[in-house]
Amino acid sequence: MIVRSLSDIEDTDDDIKSENWRSKRIILAREKLGFSVHETTLYAGTVSDFWYANHIEAVFITQGEGEVENKETGEVFQLKPGTIYVLNNHDKHQVRPKTEIKCVCVFNPPVTGRETHDENGVYPLITEDD
């Protein structure tokens, strides 16, 4: 059994901070569960472009409001607590928080925690064996 709290993650190597967001990586590939789990905070008034070409991501909003745009179709979806969006087609997307958003993100395959977004917003596919 694995039991962890966000306070265990804060200000460790698994607490990744950027200008637009903060991601606390709660479960990573090293746990060998087939997925990773993160709590992500998206800062109000920011705009972030992402494209997980190598991962499927599910995002469940627990706090805050904003919108996500599918960059391929132009569709815009409202985000609020209780909303989930799943990037099941490796969708290029843009997230625009109106207020600070907190969300729980699940990635498959799991991320290792060593990934960084490239110029297209993509995480490289890194395995624990790399």
RAJOCOR-V813410 format. One record per residue. RES is the residue in three letters. SS is DSSP state (2 for helix, 1 for strand, 0 for the rest). OMEGA is omega as a letter, one per 30 degrees, with the letter a starting at -180 (999 if undefined). D_FIRST is the distance of its C-alpha to the first C-alpha in Angstrom with 1 decimal. Layout:
# RAJOCOR-V813410
res: (RES;RES)
ss: (SS;SS)
omega: (OMEGA;OMEGA)
d_first: (D_FIRST;D_FIRST)
This chain:
# RAJOCOR-V813410
res: (MET;ILE;VAL;ARG;SER;LEU;SER;ASP;ILE;GLU;ASP;THR;ASP;ASP;ASP;ILE;LYS;SER;GLU;ASN;TRP;ARG;SER;LYS;ARG;ILE;ILE;LEU;ALA;ARG;GLU;LYS;LEU;GLY;PHE;SER;VAL;HIS;GLU;THR;THR;LEU;TYR;ALA;GLY;THR;VAL;SER;ASP;PHE;TRP;TYR;ALA;ASN;HIS;ILE;GLU;ALA;VAL;PHE;ILE;THR;GLN;GLY;GLU;GLY;GLU;VAL;GLU;ASN;LYS;GLU;THR;GLY;GLU;VAL;PHE;GLN;LEU;LYS;PRO;GLY;THR;ILE;TYR;VAL;LEU;ASN;ASN;HIS;ASP;LYS;HIS;GLN;VAL;ARG;PRO;LYS;THR;GLU;ILE;LYS;CYS;VAL;CYS;VAL;PHE;ASN;PRO;PRO;VAL;THR;GLY;ARG;GLU;THR;HIS;ASP;GLU;ASN;GLY;VAL;TYR;PRO;LEU;ILE;THR;GLU;ASP;ASP)
ss: (0;0;0;0;0;2;2;2;2;0;0;0;0;0;1;1;1;0;0;0;1;1;1;1;1;1;1;0;2;2;2;0;0;0;0;1;1;1;1;1;1;1;0;0;0;0;0;1;1;1;1;0;0;0;0;1;1;1;1;1;1;1;1;0;0;1;1;1;1;1;0;0;0;0;0;1;1;1;1;0;0;0;0;1;1;1;0;0;0;0;0;1;1;1;1;1;1;0;0;0;1;1;1;1;1;1;1;1;0;0;0;0;0;0;0;0;0;0;0;0;0;0;0;0;0;0;0;0;0;0)
omega: (l;l;a;l;l;l;l;a;a;l;l;l;l;l;a;a;l;l;a;a;l;a;l;a;a;l;a;a;a;l;l;l;a;l;l;a;a;l;a;l;l;a;a;l;l;l;a;l;a;l;l;a;a;a;l;l;l;a;l;a;l;a;l;a;l;l;l;l;l;a;l;a;a;l;l;a;l;l;l;a;a;l;l;l;a;a;a;l;a;a;l;a;l;l;a;l;l;l;l;l;l;a;l;a;l;a;l;f;a;l;a;a;a;a;l;l;l;a;l;a;a;l;l;l;l;l;l;a;a;999)
d_first: (0.0;3.8;6.5;10.0;13.5;16.6;18.2;15.9;17.3;20.9;23.5;21.4;22.0;19.5;21.9;24.7;27.9;31.0;34.2;33.1;29.4;26.3;22.9;19.7;17.4;13.9;12.2;14.6;15.6;14.3;10.7;12.6;11.5;15.2;15.5;15.4;15.3;17.8;19.6;23.2;26.3;29.6;32.6;35.5;38.6;37.0;37.3;34.8;35.3;32.4;32.3;29.2;31.1;28.2;25.3;24.8;23.8;23.0;23.9;23.3;25.7;24.6;27.6;31.0;33.6;35.0;35.6;34.5;37.2;37.0;39.3;40.4;41.6;42.3;40.4;39.1;36.4;35.8;32.4;31.5;28.5;27.0;28.3;26.4;28.0;26.9;28.6;28.6;31.9;31.0;33.3;35.0;34.6;35.6;33.9;36.1;34.6;37.2;35.1;31.9;29.2;25.5;23.4;20.0;20.4;18.5;19.9;20.3;20.6;18.1;20.0;19.5;20.8;24.1;25.9;28.8;30.9;34.2;37.6;36.7;33.4;31.6;28.4;29.1;26.8;25.0;22.4;20.3;22.9;25.7)
